Amino acid sequence: MSDLFPGERYAALQQKNEAALALLQRRRRRLGWARLGVFVLTAVVTSVVVERAGWTGLLPAVVGLSALLALVFQDASNNDDIAHTRRLIRINAEERAVLRHDFAVFDEGRLFEPQAHAYATDLDLFGSASLYQYINRCRTEEGRQRLASGLLEPLDPVQVRERQAAVREWAPALEWRQRFSALAEVNPVTLATRRHVEAWLADPEAAYASPAWSLFIPVYSAVTIGSLAATLLGYLPPPVFFALFTFYYIVSLQFSRKATRPAQLLSGIVKEIGTLQSLAACLQGPRFSSDLLRNLQSEAVIAGTNMKGLKALLDRFDLRLNVFAFLVINSFLLWDVRQVRALNRWRVHNRDRAPRWFTCIAEAEVINSLCTLHVNNPGWSFPEIAPGPFLLEGSGIGHPLLPAGQRVTNDFSLAGTPKIGLITGSNMAGKSTILRSLGVNLVLAQLGAPVCANTFRFSPVALMSSMRVADNLAENTSTFYAELKKLKTIIDAVNRHENVFILLDEILRGTNSLDRHTGSAALIRQLVREDAVAVLATHDVALAGLQSSFPDAIENYHFDVQVAGEELYFDYRLKPGVCQSLNASLLMKKIGIRLD
């Protein structure tokens, strides 16, 4: 199946899962009829045998109810398989829609969008039709948060290479990864659950820690159960037993008071701990060879075993929520004390390791998301990290969020410092798109993801941009002043000689043409003096003349337009040199403005 195109692979898996679902649904119907048959047969046989053999005839009822219970468990397991298979069918259907550039069903990530960031808004990292929405396949809250953080803050080169190796290795295991995603959906792990677990792990209170409890609990249980046995055998009058039971109940309640705090910290997390355990178990598949995946898998082996134990403990601890069951087992067995002591032992053993397991699953989800990106875009490449001075070069660079059929790609190169790439061109020719293509692909590259390019090499760098600036009525800030504030953060970073790569689109657009030209030219000179690296897009072709003053620092590029009659034709191809064809006058004429 690995030789198929992405759409064919998803279609084949969807068809395979639909066939499996049909079998599971038939099995559910058979189990339903089997339960009914066993129930009716048990009722008939029991009534006949009891009528003829007395109470010894209850044996068929015991056998029949045992069989019925086994069928109920089989049906529950079958229903879980049906739900899991339906999730797999939906996952494949969604990915087929993504290949048609329909990914609106996924989370937009607006929760992670910062109010002020060096490039997030300019590059459409979050929101509708955003990069995050296109990439994200994380189901846990921490996984989604980790992916968002990687988009907002680049990884270091070592982490980038580790992610790349992990994505290359795990991407072909499509069914394995889809099973991982489907399991994560059952009861998605929230950040609140991690906070509850960490609060419990850090809690200094160690209830029932005295060694004396090891002797007291079995002695107490022997006394309580012994009194019950004596009553059933007729050695102890029932009124005396009920008086003793009341005493046991009061004593158990007093002993249970210290169980309230761990119950509050761990309440309601059993299902999510079960999801964490299932995901850790799922990661324990074929052995990985890449360092990052091997480390995650090693962590998952430990997490799976210990989280299974924690879930079992929490399941037993949650019996206290059943009033009638708790009334009996706590009064006779000091159930709360037993479970809290067991939880304390688990906590001591896993105090330092448990938080890493949440991080392990979150990182696996991020890698899985990048694997899906890689599978869905087999023509994209993994970028190379270039040591030394600044370098950004690539062939066939396109914007990842444009449909492949509409995407026009370009080659681009910028090397050394100072270096300014000045792009001139007419309206709608592609200047803003090339800036965003460079920026978004650099974000992907420093996330450890494949990029929308045939080849791509880059030096690790902090990205800054000023492309999409809006006014702020709440702060009484005009568009021009908002842009100046953003430009100040860029200039301050440049003056501190930080390692930054700057993208600027039509700067100082909120002022008159003379001031705009003067200010833009001054900014370019300052960027050159401070050894900065930037790409600027502008309509002001006069700025291209600065290359004569800084021939080694400024490189001119342009987009042009062809005019046939009164129609405009764009090829969206980036070319060296200065733009000679502008289209504003023709556009104004087409809407009715007389230029004569």
C-alpha positions, 0 to 999 in steps of 0.5 A: 500500500506504501506505493499508492498515492495518499488519496488511494491509501486513504481510500483503501484503508477506509474501504478496509475499515468499512468492511471490518465494521460490517463484520462487527455489526453482524457480530453485534446482532448475533450476540444480541440474539445469543443473549436473548436465547441464553436468557430464555433457555436459562429461565425455562430450564431453571423453572423445570429443574427447580420444579422437579429437583427443588433448590438444587435446580438453581445450578442451571441458573448459575451456569446460564447467568455466567454465560449471559454475563460472558456474552455481555462482556463480549458485546461490550468489547465488540461495541468498543471495536465498532466505535474504534473502527468508526473513528478510523473510517472518519479519520480516513474520510477527513484526510481524503477531504484534506487532499481536496484542500478541505480541512475546516473540520480541524481545530483552528487553534485560536486559543493559542494565538498570541495577542502580540507576536513577531510573526504569527498574525502575518503568517496565518499561523492560527485561525480559519484556513491557518497553518495550525488547522492544516497541520494539527492532528493532536487530540490531547490538549498538551499535544495541541499546545506543544504543536502551537508552541513549536510554531511560535518558537523555533526548535534548536537544530538538534531538536529539528534533526531529531524530529525530521528523523522521527517523521521520516521513520514513523510516517509510513506506518499509516495504520499504526498512526491512525490507531494511535489517533483513534485511541486518543479520541476516546477520552482526550487527555486534558491539561487539567488531568496533568495538573491534578496528577502533578498536584497529587504527586507534589502533595507533602501529605502522606496519609496512612504512612505509619508502618502500624497500618500494615498490622492494624488493617488485616487485624481489623478486617479479620475482626469485622469479617469474623463477626459477620461469619459468626452471625451467619453461623448463628454464634452471634445474635443479629442485634449484636452484629448490627450494633457492631456494624454501626460501630465499624461504620463510624470507625471507618468514616473516621479513618477515611477523613484523610482520604478526602484530599487525594480523592479531590485531586484524583477525582474524575481522571480515571478515563483519561488515565486509561487513554494515556495508558492505551496510547503508551501501549500503542507506542510499544509497537515495532522497535524504532531506530531514530533517537527521538522515537526510541526515547519516546518508546522507552518512556512509553514502556514504563508509562504503559505498565505504571499507568495501567496500575494507576488506573486499576488503583483509581478504579478501586478508589472510585468505588467510594462513589457507590454509596451502597458498595462503599458502606460495606467494603469500607466498614469491613475492609477499611477500603479507603485506607487500603487504596490510599496506601496503595496510591502512596506507594505508586506515588513514591515510585513514580513521583519524578517520572509521571509528568514525563509521560504526559510530555511523551504522549504530547510529543508523539502526537506532534510527530504524528501530525507532522507524519500526516503532513509528510504523507499528504504532501509527498512532493515536499522536502525535508530542509537542510540546516546550514552552519555558519553565516545566514543562508536561506535558499530553496528551489520550488518554494510555494505557499503550503496553504495554497491548493497544489493545483493553484500554487506557483513555486519560485526559487529564492536565495539570500546568503550572508550579512548584511543582505536585503532582498528587495522585491518590487512589482505590481498589485496582485503580482505575488509579492506578499505571497512570496514573503509568506511562503518564505516565512511559513516554510521557515516556521515549518523548517524550524518545527522539524516538519517537511516544507513546501519546496523541492529543496530548502536550506536555512540557517537557524534564525529568529523570524520577525515580520511586519506585513499585516497591521491593523488599527486598535480602537480599544487602544486608540491606535491608528494603523500607522502608529500600530505599524511603527510600534511593530517596526520599533520591535524589529529595529530594537532587535536589529540594533542589538544585533540579534540573529533575526530574519525580517519580512516587511511588506509595504512598510509605512503605508499609512503616511504620504508617499514622500514620507514613505519613500524617505522612511523606507530608504532610511530603514533599508540603510539602517538594516544594512549598517547593522548587518541585518537580513531582510526581504522587503516587498514594495511598490516603490520602484525608486527604492531599488536604486539603493542597490547602487549604493550597496551593491553587495548588500542589496539584491533586486527581485520583481514580479511583473504583469503582462497586459493584453488589451485591457486584461492583465495576466500574471505568471507569479514568477519571481525574477531578478532585477527591478519591475518595469510594468505596473498595473494600478492605472489599468485597474483604476481605469477598469473601475471607472476612474478617468485618468485623462 
